[in-house]
């Protein structure tokens, strides 16, 4: 498999995972029954999946499952695979939600539905919409939400960004992991990532086209004090923060992923401006450690 150019580090683990998937048994069972012959149907299926993995098809597409934010979600070829970096988007959304209050949420470009499902799963008084332009993604998001019995709280609509939402509906949270890979970066993506849908990856020449489309309408569609949170490419923090500021957002923060790379930008509509400079001055006067309280 390595000679064929598979990019994952643990190729042996991939092969083992595919084998246990095909025989519907655990790894422990397999180690205790390694002398048993393989069922012909399972062997044929295993060979097919190994060939697809050698061709750099992502493991999530081969098994039809992806682990995200403590839960398993269905995934199908043609729909973007949610990654651990995107968990920062969920974390920062949850951090702004009072568990005792009711909210309306909108996810733009929902893909598999894993992000919005993870938010509403942990906050029981939140309802809203999820939108995607791809009918395959819409169908998959509905399936994942129904599996976790969240389909009565989140309605999935097909359309281009705000098109199916309507201009009258307001939200307390608008979240999105839009396409943000630039034209130059697309060519250098790992071969396994290139198997994912281009329309869910490519964000225009500089990778910022979707933010230009989303942010003005997001500001309009938010209630006062509402939040917009978007995932970004790690080099896009300053540019996206400037876009937030240009359409009127306040209290703009940038949050890093586990690799200490810029990953999420959050901004508030008509929120009370935080007195960050005064707080820092107060800390200096008293000789306290200089912590960056708000990620500025």
Secondary structure per residue as TSV (DSSP state, phi and psi in degrees):
chain	resnum	aa	ss	phi	psi
A	1	X	-	360.0	-38.0
A	2	X	T	-63.1	-41.4
A	3	X	T	-61.5	-27.2
A	4	X	T	-81.4	-5.6
A	5	X	T	94.7	19.7
A	6	X	-	-66.2	134.3
A	7	X	-	-88.6	-23.5
A	8	X	-	-64.5	147.0
A	9	X	S	-69.2	-44.6
A	10	X	-	-99.8	81.2
A	11	X	H	-68.8	-37.1
A	12	X	H	-63.4	-38.5
A	13	X	H	-64.9	-39.3
A	14	X	H	-58.8	-45.8
A	15	X	H	-63.0	-39.9
A	16	X	H	-66.9	-42.4
A	17	X	H	-61.7	-41.2
A	18	X	H	-67.0	-36.6
A	19	X	H	-66.4	-47.1
A	20	X	H	-64.2	-32.0
A	21	X	H	-65.9	-42.1
A	22	X	H	-71.0	-36.4
A	23	X	H	-92.5	-4.3
A	24	X	T	58.0	40.1
A	25	X	-	-130.4	161.3
A	26	X	-	-79.6	164.6
A	27	X	H	-61.9	-39.8
A	28	X	H	-61.6	-43.1
A	29	X	H	-60.7	-41.2
A	30	X	H	-64.0	-41.2
A	31	X	H	-66.4	-26.4
A	32	X	H	-90.1	-10.7
A	33	X	S	-131.1	36.8
A	34	X	T	-71.0	-8.7
A	35	X	T	-95.1	-2.5
A	36	X	S	-79.4	140.7
A	37	X	-	-66.8	148.7
A	38	X	-	-84.4	134.1
A	39	X	-	-56.0	134.9
A	40	X	H	-55.8	-40.3
A	41	X	H	-66.0	-41.9
A	42	X	H	-66.8	-37.5
A	43	X	H	-64.2	-41.7
A	44	X	H	-65.0	-42.5
A	45	X	H	-63.8	-40.7
A	46	X	H	-62.6	-45.4
A	47	X	H	-61.0	-39.8
A	48	X	H	-62.8	-44.3
A	49	X	H	-68.9	-37.0
A	50	X	H	-62.2	-42.3
A	51	X	H	-60.7	-41.9
A	52	X	H	-67.3	-36.5
A	53	X	H	-67.8	-38.8
A	54	X	H	-60.6	-30.8
A	55	X	T	-83.5	14.5
A	56	X	T	72.8	17.7
A	57	X	-	-70.2	134.5
A	58	X	-	-60.1	146.8
A	59	X	H	-58.4	-37.0
A	60	X	H	-61.2	-37.1
A	61	X	H	-69.9	-32.2
A	62	X	H	-72.9	-38.3
A	63	X	H	-94.5	-16.1
A	64	X	T	75.0	13.0
A	65	X	E	-137.1	148.8
A	66	X	E	-141.0	137.8
A	67	X	E	-93.5	124.1
A	68	X	E	-147.4	126.0
A	69	X	T	50.0	52.6
A	70	X	T	74.7	10.8
A	71	X	E	-140.2	159.1
A	72	X	E	-97.8	137.1
A	73	X	E	-126.3	148.2
A	74	X	E	-70.6	145.6
A	75	X	-	-142.7	145.5
A	76	X	-	-131.5	151.6
A	77	X	T	-54.8	140.0
A	78	X	T	98.2	-6.8
A	79	X	S	-120.5	136.5
A	80	X	-	-58.0	137.1
A	81	X	-	-85.5	120.3
A	82	X	-	-67.1	140.5
A	83	X	-	-119.8	166.2
A	84	X	G	-62.4	-31.2
A	85	X	G	-58.5	-33.0
A	86	X	G	-72.4	-13.9
A	87	X	H	-63.0	-23.6
A	88	X	H	-61.6	-37.0
A	89	X	H	-62.5	-42.0
A	90	X	H	-66.2	-46.0
A	91	X	H	-55.0	-48.6
A	92	X	H	-73.6	-27.8
A	93	X	H	-69.7	-48.0
A	94	X	H	-60.5	-35.2
A	95	X	H	-64.4	-21.4
A	96	X	T	-98.2	0.5
A	97	X	-	-104.2	119.8
A	98	X	-	-73.6	121.8
A	99	X	T	-60.1	-20.1
A	100	X	T	-94.3	-7.5
A	101	X	S	-107.0	157.4
A	102	X	-	-94.1	140.2
A	103	X	E	-138.4	159.7
A	104	X	E	-114.2	132.5
A	105	X	E	-124.4	148.9
A	106	X	E	-131.6	126.2
A	107	X	E	-107.9	128.4
A	108	X	E	-101.3	128.1
A	109	X	S	70.2	58.0
A	110	X	-	-74.4	-18.4
A	111	X	T	56.0	-124.4
A	112	X	T	-71.7	-12.5
A	113	X	S	86.3	2.8
A	114	X	H	-64.5	-35.0
A	115	X	H	-69.7	-55.5
A	116	X	H	-65.2	-35.0
A	117	X	H	-61.5	-41.6
A	118	X	H	-65.4	-36.4
A	119	X	H	-66.8	-53.6
A	120	X	H	-71.8	-23.1
A	121	X	H	-64.3	-32.6
A	122	X	H	-99.7	-2.1
A	123	X	-	-136.1	105.8
A	124	X	T	-78.4	-10.7
A	125	X	T	-108.4	26.3
A	126	X	E	-115.6	135.0
A	127	X	E	-134.6	172.0
A	128	X	E	158.2	-147.8
A	129	X	E	-129.4	154.1
A	130	X	E	-130.9	137.8
A	131	X	E	-128.7	138.4
A	132	X	E	-148.8	146.6
A	133	X	S	-79.6	-20.4
A	134	X	-	-91.2	121.5
A	135	X	H	-61.3	-32.0
A	136	X	H	-65.8	-40.6
A	137	X	H	-66.2	-41.0
A	138	X	H	-59.4	-46.7
A	139	X	H	-62.4	-41.9
A	140	X	H	-68.0	-42.2
A	141	X	H	-61.1	-41.5
A	142	X	H	-62.3	-39.4
A	143	X	H	-63.8	-45.3
A	144	X	H	-66.9	-39.7
A	145	X	H	-66.5	-40.0
A	146	X	H	-66.2	-37.7
A	147	X	H	-59.2	-39.3
A	148	X	T	-95.8	14.4
A	149	X	T	56.7	42.1
A	150	X	-	-110.5	0.4
A	151	X	T	-69.3	-19.0
A	152	X	T	-83.0	-12.6
A	153	X	T	-102.5	-27.2
A	154	X	E	-125.2	120.1
A	155	X	E	-95.8	133.1
A	156	X	E	-103.3	126.2
A	157	X	E	-119.5	149.2
A	158	X	E	-99.7	132.4
A	159	X	S	164.1	175.9
A	160	X	S	-92.1	105.5
A	161	X	T	51.6	-115.0
A	162	X	T	-84.9	-3.7
A	163	X	T	-51.5	-48.4
A	164	X	T	-83.7	-2.5
A	165	X	T	-81.6	-38.1
A	166	X	-	91.6	154.9
A	167	X	S	-88.3	-9.7
A	168	X	S	-92.5	-25.1
A	169	X	-	-76.8	138.2
A	170	X	-	-117.0	153.4
A	171	X	E	-133.4	154.1
A	172	X	E	-89.6	-26.1
A	173	X	E	-138.2	133.8
A	174	X	E	-125.3	122.9
A	175	X	E	-126.5	153.5
A	176	X	E	-164.0	142.7
A	177	X	-	-116.6	80.8
A	178	X	-	-80.6	167.1
A	179	X	-	-60.5	130.5
A	180	X	-	-140.7	12.3
A	181	X	B	-81.5	129.7
A	182	X	-	-76.1	167.3
A	183	X	H	-58.9	-44.4
A	184	X	H	-64.2	-38.3
A	185	X	H	-73.3	-28.5
A	186	X	H	-57.1	-39.9
A	187	X	T	-65.9	-27.3
A	188	X	T	-96.9	8.6
A	189	X	S	-67.8	149.2
A	190	X	-	-57.3	150.8
A	191	X	T	-60.0	-34.1
A	192	X	T	-67.7	-35.6
A	193	X	G	-69.3	-32.8
A	194	X	G	-65.8	-13.9
A	195	X	G	-77.9	-12.6
A	196	X	S	-85.7	162.3
A	197	X	-	-65.2	129.2
A	198	X	G	-60.4	-36.8
A	199	X	G	-66.8	-17.4
A	200	X	G	-93.4	-3.8
A	201	X	T	-114.4	-46.5
A	202	X	B	-79.6	123.2
A	203	X	-	-108.9	24.4
A	204	X	-	96.9	-178.7
A	205	X	T	-53.6	-46.2
A	206	X	T	-103.6	2.8
A	207	X	S	82.5	2.7
A	208	X	-	-109.9	4.4
A	209	X	H	-57.3	-41.8
A	210	X	H	-67.5	-34.7
A	211	X	H	-66.3	-36.0
A	212	X	H	-62.7	-34.5
A	213	X	H	-78.4	-41.3
A	214	X	H	-75.5	-48.5
A	215	X	H	-63.4	-44.0
A	216	X	H	-60.8	-42.8
A	217	X	H	-71.1	-32.3
A	218	X	H	-64.8	-41.2
A	219	X	H	-61.0	-43.5
A	220	X	H	-63.9	-38.6
A	221	X	H	-84.7	-4.9
A	222	X	E	-87.9	144.9
A	223	X	E	-70.1	159.9
A	224	X	E	-56.0	140.1
A	225	X	E	71.6	3.7
A	226	X	E	-72.8	162.4
A	227	X	E	-120.0	141.4
A	228	X	E	-114.8	129.6
A	229	X	E	-130.5	130.1
A	230	X	E	-133.6	144.5
A	231	X	E	-79.5	149.7
A	232	X	-	-136.0	163.3
A	233	X	-	-72.0	150.9
A	234	X	T	-65.1	-17.5
A	235	X	T	-96.2	1.8
A	236	X	-	-101.8	5.4
A	237	X	H	-55.7	-52.5
A	238	X	H	-63.7	-42.3
A	239	X	H	-65.8	-43.6
A	240	X	H	-72.5	-36.7
A	241	X	H	-59.2	-42.2
A	242	X	H	-62.8	-37.2
A	243	X	H	-65.1	-42.8
A	244	X	H	-56.5	-48.2
A	245	X	H	-64.1	-37.4
A	246	X	H	-67.5	-26.4
A	247	X	T	-95.8	-0.7
A	248	X	T	114.5	-0.1
A	249	X	-	-67.8	150.8
A	250	X	E	-120.4	173.0
A	251	X	E	49.5	51.5
A	252	X	E	-84.9	126.6
A	253	X	E	-124.7	152.7
A	254	X	E	-119.4	131.2
A	255	X	E	-117.5	145.4
A	256	X	E	-100.1	155.7
A	257	X	-	-88.4	-174.0
A	258	X	T	-64.9	-20.8
A	259	X	T	-88.8	10.3
A	260	X	S	62.0	32.6
A	261	X	-	-107.3	143.2
A	262	X	E	-56.2	131.2
A	263	X	E	-136.1	-30.7
A	264	X	E	-137.8	137.3
A	265	X	E	-114.0	134.5
A	266	X	E	-126.5	140.1
A	267	X	E	-143.9	151.4
A	268	X	E	-114.8	143.0
A	269	X	S	-90.3	122.1
A	270	X	S	53.9	30.9
A	271	X	-	-77.1	165.4
A	272	X	-	-72.6	125.3
A	273	X	-	-64.5	127.7
A	274	X	-	-75.1	143.9
A	275	X	-	-91.2	62.8
A	276	X	H	-64.0	-43.8
A	277	X	H	-64.0	-40.0
A	278	X	H	-64.8	-39.1
A	279	X	H	-64.6	-42.3
A	280	X	H	-64.4	-39.4
A	281	X	H	-62.7	-42.9
A	282	X	H	-60.4	-39.3
A	283	X	H	-69.3	-38.7
A	284	X	H	-64.0	-43.6
A	285	X	H	-58.7	-32.6
A	286	X	T	-102.3	6.7
A	287	X	T	67.1	28.7
A	288	X	-	-86.8	157.4
A	289	X	-	-57.5	142.2
A	290	X	-	-89.8	84.1
A	291	X	-	-88.5	141.9
A	292	X	-	-82.6	95.0
A	293	X	T	-66.4	-33.4
A	294	X	T	-121.7	13.8
A	295	X	-	71.8	16.7
A	296	X	-	-75.2	360.0
